Amino acid sequence: MTTPHTTAATIAEIISSVPNFVVSQMKRAYKLANTPDQQQAIFDAMPDFGVTPAQALTLYATMQTALASIGLADNIPAADLDIFQPQPDGSVLYVAPPKPLA
């Protein structure tokens, strides 16, 4: 039988590991979503995995805001809704940022 102290310690360990896991996954998602020449293809493939692109973008934006509010969003850029534009049908349109003038 598990003692209450051991159970509490286990729960505390699980909870304390969540932010690090979320941060690592957010950084990974940002990097993958910004793979050159693959941005639109990545968003177009999301429904195959049970999530609409707009849901994924909303989740990313929400999680980034939550992490920022507790000081854990270093190196996790906010969602750029000028580049990744949610559409009414749940898709996301990738609009390449303008190239800098030479």
Phi, psi and omega per residue, in radians:
M1 nan 2.419 3.140
T2 -1.430 2.351 3.109
T3 -1.394 2.681 3.134
P4 -0.993 -0.652 -3.138
H5 -1.105 -0.763 3.137
T6 -1.129 -0.724 3.114
T7 -1.101 -0.774 3.126
A8 -1.081 -0.736 3.127
A9 -1.123 -0.693 3.119
T10 -1.120 -0.793 3.123
I11 -1.092 -0.774 3.126
A12 -1.063 -0.719 3.130
E13 -1.112 -0.757 3.128
I14 -1.087 -0.860 -3.109
I15 -1.091 -0.723 -3.108
S16 -1.210 -0.374 3.139
S17 -1.484 -0.288 -3.085
V18 -1.046 -0.865 -3.118
P19 -1.011 -0.731 3.133
N20 -1.096 -0.701 3.109
F21 -1.127 -0.807 -3.124
V22 -1.089 -0.791 3.128
V23 -1.030 -0.804 -3.117
S24 -1.123 -0.684 3.134
Q25 -1.234 -0.625 3.101
M26 -1.137 -0.773 3.104
K27 -1.079 -0.717 3.119
R28 -1.125 -0.784 3.136
A29 -1.071 -0.770 3.137
Y30 -1.064 -0.813 -3.126
K31 -1.060 -0.810 -3.122
L32 -1.168 -0.702 -3.124
A33 -1.177 -0.313 3.140
N34 -1.903 0.416 3.060
T35 -1.134 2.116 -3.101
P36 -0.900 2.341 3.103
D37 1.140 0.185 -3.140
Q38 -2.141 -0.024 -3.013
Q39 -0.975 -0.893 -3.097
Q40 -1.173 -0.706 3.135
A41 -1.064 -0.680 3.124
I42 -1.096 -0.835 3.136
F43 -1.146 -0.649 3.136
D44 -1.149 -0.479 -3.113
A45 -1.450 -0.257 -3.040
M46 -1.000 -0.688 3.137
P47 -1.028 -0.445 3.085
D48 -1.109 -0.313 -3.101
F49 -1.947 0.288 2.998
G50 1.475 0.277 3.119
V51 -2.429 2.412 3.065
T52 -1.357 2.688 3.098
P53 -1.001 -0.681 3.135
A54 -1.130 -0.653 3.080
Q55 -1.117 -0.756 -3.141
A56 -1.107 -0.750 3.132
L57 -1.143 -0.711 3.105
T58 -1.125 -0.744 3.114
L59 -1.090 -0.789 3.115
Y60 -1.030 -0.848 -3.110
A61 -1.080 -0.724 3.139
T62 -1.142 -0.799 -3.134
M63 -1.150 -0.693 3.127
Q64 -1.098 -0.751 3.114
T65 -1.103 -0.756 3.132
A66 -1.107 -0.779 3.130
L67 -1.128 -0.682 3.111
A68 -1.091 -0.639 -3.101
S69 -1.172 -0.362 3.104
I70 -1.961 0.262 3.039
G71 1.331 0.417 -3.098
L72 -2.008 0.270 -3.066
A73 -1.724 0.288 3.088
D74 -0.984 2.323 3.115
N75 1.147 0.333 3.016
I76 -2.108 1.684 -3.101
P77 -1.124 2.617 3.043
A78 -1.164 2.736 3.086
A79 -1.126 2.321 3.133
D80 -1.705 1.733 -3.068
L81 -1.364 -0.058 2.994
D82 -1.426 -0.505 -3.136
I83 -1.634 -0.780 3.110
F84 -1.835 1.742 -2.992
Q85 -1.798 1.941 3.092
P86 -1.112 2.468 3.135
Q87 -1.954 2.750 -3.109
P88 -1.016 -0.450 -3.122
D89 -1.491 0.072 3.129
G90 1.642 -0.094 3.098
S91 -1.450 3.007 3.050
V92 -2.251 2.280 3.110
L93 -1.722 2.172 3.078
Y94 -1.537 2.163 3.094
V95 -2.032 1.928 -3.090
A96 -1.023 2.373 3.089
P97 -1.141 2.652 3.129
P98 -1.106 2.517 3.103
K99 -1.308 2.466 3.121
P100 -1.085 2.526 3.097
L101 -1.249 2.417 -3.119
A102 -1.411 nan nan
